[in-house]
Amino acid sequence: MSDAEGSAAVSMDLGQDHAEIRDAVRKICDRFPGTYWHRLDAESAYPTEFVAALTESGFLGVLIPEEYGGSGLPLRAATVVLEEIHAAGCNAAACHAQMYIMGALLRHGSVEQKRRYLPKIASGELRLQAFGVTEPTTGSDTTQLKTRAVRDGAFYVVTGQKIWTSRALHSDLMLLLARTTPVESVRRRTEGLSLFLVDMREAKGNGMEIRKIDAMINHGTTEVFFDQLRVPAANLIGKEGSGFRYVLDGMNAERTLIASECLGDARWFIRKASAYAGERVVFGRPIGQNQGVQFPIARAHCEAEAAELMIRKAAALFDAGQDCGAAANMAKLLAADASWHAGEAAMQTFGGFAFAREYEVERKWRETRLYQIAPISTNLILAYVAQHVLGMPRSY
């Protein structure tokens, strides 16, 4: 094979840069400066106005097909939206789930379910922001979750508890993963789990209770309790017992999108730190003249550039309908590391002023730390790469 043929064999389109989307997102974010996010932090409040602005612009419906009122754009376009939100100093955590949660409904829901819910989600009439998966005693071991859904005629009766269910107090709909067949009655532990679309407007006070969790960041997270909640059987997504596969199907999009948020955070930290390093004068010279200040920022920039390439690759594979599991996981790991290292570099560059809220560094530093843990731990990603990419024995 010639060099030209070899290059052609491995080349791929890493996606458009969507300059027009970036510009539009920046203009929206300009209306929500640091003072807006400081106030929300102090009040532990939800960014209702920010979410409304994104909804009205159509950006939360970019992945919903045009036939259902969305834009029908590729995953690459969605990554650009989230990257720019975070690069502008804002936070998309209040609404990012709508982009990837609806994928389960779109790909596995019935025609009636899609016609009933997707247009209203695209318009903002309904919010699909809550995803009930994680439980207090099972953590990342999803196949061992304890929440049960038992068929009773035209309903399923749900009993159990979820935790770290973000945005549950600000969502109309929830995707809920529950066990419909006891784990001891299935051949494989991934079987017997089912996915439901829960109308939270009807469920609150009728078998569902939501309690807010005070956390280090203003993430609107909660714990949700189910006590004999009756969910219509018509709200079952796809086939009973196949819910785990449906959830996995959406995780590649989730990890790619979260990686783009991390990339945006890294861009924000690097820009802030570089500017401050050039302006701050100590001992008669800008601190940015010192290699001890320069190098961590420069290294964070290199890591961010590398992470962007992996994000583009993951999105390109996803949009092409190809296997993107490894790329999506690696994109999440690389971007989360880049954002955290950039945040650390910014903290060190600003020194004591990094702790002053007016500079916003401490808020963004707290927010980006989350992505070392959620929505999947970097250690679990390393275990995945070791087993599924490098062929090592399974470690857990």
N, C-alpha and C positions, 0 to 999 in steps of 0.2 A: 504494500500500500504506500502511495506517495505521501509526502508531508501534507500536500493540499487535500488529499482524500481523507487523511487522518484528522485534519482540522475540521473538515466539513462534518465528519462523523460525530464529533463531540461538541460541535457548536450548538447553541440554542439561543432563541430570542429571550432575553431577560426582561422583556416588558417595557412598555412606554413609561415616560417620566410623568406624564399627565400634568403638564405645567399649568393648564387652565384650572384644574382641580386644586392644585396647590395654592394658586393665587386666590381662588374663591374661599378656601378654608382659612387662609391667613386673614382675609378681610373679616370673616366672622369672628375669629379669635381676637382680633384687635378690639372688638367691643367688650371683651372680657379680660381685663388686665389683672395684674397680681392682686390688687385691692379686692377684686370680686372673689377670688379664691381664698384670700385671707379671711374675709367675712364668713364664707361658708365653713372654713376650718373652725373658726371660733364658735360657730353656732351648730356644728355638726349637721349642716343642712345639705340638701340635695340641690344640684345646680339646675333647677327647673328651667330658667331662662336660657341657659346654654344648650340644654337638650332640645328645647323648643326651637331654637335657632337652627340647630343641625337638622332637625326633623323637617322644618319648613323648607330648608334648602334642598332636601332630598338626599342628603348624604348618608342618612341611616338606612336608606332603602336602596343603596347602590347595587347590592347583590340580588335583590328581588327582581325577577323577570318583568319586563315591560307589560306583559299581559295581566300582571297582578298589580300594576301601579308603580313598580319600581323603575330603576334605571337600567337594570340588566347588564351591568358592567362586570368585568372580570375581577378576580380576587386582587390582582395587582392594583387596580384603582382603589379598592378599599384599603389596602396597606398604605397608599399615599395619603388618604384622608386621615388615618390615625397617626401616621408619622408627623404630619404637619400640625395636628392638634397639639401633640406633645412638644414638638420643636418650638411652638409658639408660647410654651409655658402653661398651657391649659392641661386638662386631664380628661381623657375619653372613657375612663373606667365607669362613669355613670351611665354609659349608653353603648359601649362597644359590644356587649353580649348580644344585642339585637342583630348584629351583622352575622354572627356565626351560629347562634341558637336557631334562627329560622331555617338554617340549612337542613336540619332534621325534618322539619315540616315540609320543606320544599321537595326534598329527595325521597322521603318515605311516607309522607302524609297522603291521605286519600284526595281525590279530586274535590270532593265536597269540603274537606278541611281547608285545602288551599284556597278555594274560592271564598270561603267564609272568613278566613283570618288574614291572609296575606295582603289584600288590598287595604284593610284597615291598619295593619302594621306599617305598611308603606306610607300611608297618609298621616300616621301619628295618632289616629283615633284610638288605637290599641297599642299598648306597650308590651312587648315580649322581651323582658329583661332578666327574669329570674330563672335560674337553672339549679334544680334541686338534685344534687348528686352526693356530695360529701356528707359523711356522718361522723359523729363524735368518736365512735369506737373503731371505725374502719379506715379513716383517712384516705390514702391513695389506693388501698386495696378494695376497689369498687365492687368486685365480685362477691365480697363478704357483707355487703350492706344489709341492714336489718329491716328496713322499711318494707312492709308487705302490702300487696294489693290483691284482695281476694274477690273473685267474681261472685256477684249476687244479682242474678237476673240481668237487667239492662244497665247495671252499675258495677263498678269495682269499689270495694270498701278499703280505704287506705289507713294504715296505722304505722306510726314510726316518727322519726325525727331527722332533720337535716341541719347542718351547720355551715357557716361561712357562705350562706346563700345571699349574695349581694343583690341589692336593689329590690328585694322582696316587698318592701314597703312602698315602692314607687313603680310597681309593675302591675299590669292587668292580667297577664298570663304567665304561667310558669311551665317549663318543661320539667317533668318529674320522672326520675328513674326509680323503680320499685321492683321488688322480687315478687313474681306471680307464681313461681314454682319453687318450693323449698330447695335449698342447695343440695340437700342429701338425696333429692329425687331426680337430679339431672346427671347426665354423663360427664359434662364439662361444666366447671363452675361459672363459665361465661354465659351459659344458657339459663333460661328461666327468669331473665330480667326484662322488664317491659317499660316502654316510654309512654308517658301520658301528657296531654296538654290540659293543664288545670286552669280553669277560669277563677282567678283569685278574688274577683269581685263577689262571686257567689260563695266561695269557700270560706272567706274570713268570717269567723264567728259561727260557722256551721261545720266544725270539724277541723278547722285549721287556725292555728294561733301563731303570730309572728312576734318575736322579741328582738329588739335591736341589740347589737353587740358593740360596745365602745372599744375602739381600736386605735392603734398608733396613727393611722391615716383616716381621712374622711372618705370611707369607701362604701358607706351605706350598707354594711353587711349585717346579717341577722342569723338567728336560728329559727327554724320553723318546726312546729309540732303538728302532727296529724293524729286525730283521734276519731276513728270511724268516719272519716271523710268520704262521702259518696261522689265518685267521679263517673260521669256517663261513659258507658262502654264505647260510645261513638267517639270519645276523645282519645282512644288508644291510637298511638302513632304506629302505622305498619302492622306487623304481625306480633301477637303475644309471644313473649320469650326471646325476641330478637333485639330488644332495646340496647343491650350492651354494644352490639355491632353498630347500631345507629349512632350511638354516642361516639364511638371510636371514629366513625366516618366523618364526624364534624370536628374532631380534635386537630386534624392537620390544618384546617382553616383557622381554628382558634389560635394555635401556636404561631402560625405565620403572622396573624394579625397582632397578637400581643408582642411579637418580636418587633414589628414595625413601631409600636408605641415605645418600646425600649430604645430603638434607634432614634426616635424623635427626642427622647429624654437625653440621650448621649449628645445629640447635636446641640441641644439647649445648654447643657453643662459646658461643653467645649467652647461654645461661642461666648458664654458669660465669663468663663475662666480666662480665656485668651484676651478678651477685652480688658478685664480687671488687671491682669498681669502686665499689660502695657501701660496702664494708667497709674497703678499704685507705686509710689516712690518711697523706698526705704533705704537708708544709708546713702542717699544721694543718687540712686539709680532705680529704674523700673525693676520690680521684682521679676518680671518676665525675662530679664537679661540673664538671670541665673539658671543654669541648666537643671538644678534641683527642682525648679518650678516648671521649666519648659518640658522636660522629658515626660513626666506623667501625663501632661495634657496632650503632647504629641503622640504618645503611645495609645492613649484613649481614642484619638482621632483615627489612628491606623486600625484599631480594633473595630471602630464603628464602620469604617469603609469596608472592611472584610465582612462584617455582619450584614451590611446592605446587599452585598453580592449573594450571600446565601439566602436572604429574604427574597430577593428577585428570583433566584433559582427555584425556591420552594413554590412561590406563586405561579411561576411559569409552568412547572410540572402539574400543579393543581389545576390550572386553567386548561391544560392540555389533556386532562383526564388521566394522567400517568401517576404512578406510585410516587408519592412525595413525602412519605412518613419520615425517612431519614433526614431529608433536607429540611422539613418543617421543624423537627426536633433540634437539629443542629442550629438552625436559624434562631430559634428561641434561646438556646444556650449561649450562643455567641453574642446575640444582641443584649441579653440580660447581663452578661459579664461586661460588655462594652459600656452599658449605661451605668452600671455600678462603679466601674473603674473611673469613668468620667465624673461621676458624682463625688467620689473620693478625691479626685484631683481638684475639683472645684472647691470642695470643703477646705482642703489644704491651702489652696491658692488664696481664698478669701480670709483664711485664718479665723480670728475671733468674729469678724463680721459675718461669717457664714452662718452664725447662730442667730443673727438679727433677722427677723422675719421680713423686713422691708426689702431685703435682697433676694428673697424667694428660694435661696439655695437649700435651706433646711427643709422646706416643704417638699421640693422636688426630690431631695435626697431620701426623705422618708418614703415617698411614693414609689420611687424606682427600686428601693430595697425589696419590696414585695415580690418582684419578679425573679428573685433567686429561689423563691419558694412556690409561687403560684403562677399560672394554674397548674404547673407541674414543677417539682423540685429539679434543680440542675443535676442532682445526683441520680435521679431516676432517668434523666435523659442520657447521662453517661452509661448507665446500666443498659439502656436500650441500644445505644451505639455499640457497646461492647458485645452484646449478644447478637443483634440482628444485622449489624454492619460488619463487624469484625469476626463473627463466628465463635465467640468465646462461650463457655458454659453459662447458663442462666444463673444469676446471682441471688434471685429471690423467688 
